[in-house]
Amino acid sequence: MSERCMHDMVVGQCVDCAPAPQGLVKHVFVTAGGSVFHRSSGCKALREGQHYALRLGMENHPPRRVVLAEARGEGRGACAYCFWDYRPT
């Protein structure tokens, strides 16, 4: 029988308990208007993106912390600034 997590799911299938792929982290930060996920809410590229959106008169959305699987499920890629060494397999 497969090992179960605290959510009574198979460990490798639970988005909260499965290990993050090599080079990534379990939780990331996203904004409602962004297309990538970030390692931290203080990411330089995230801040610059928000300032750029404000200059264009666009709505600004605060970063929120989500599980990596959720961000990837939304089709987001890794921020090149935060995850400069990550290469998808």
Secondary structure, DSSP 8 states (H G I E B T S, - for coil): ---B-TTSSBGGG-TTTS---TT--SEEEE-TT-SEEBSSTT-HHHHHHHHHHHHTT------EEEEHHHHHHTT-EE-TTTTTT----
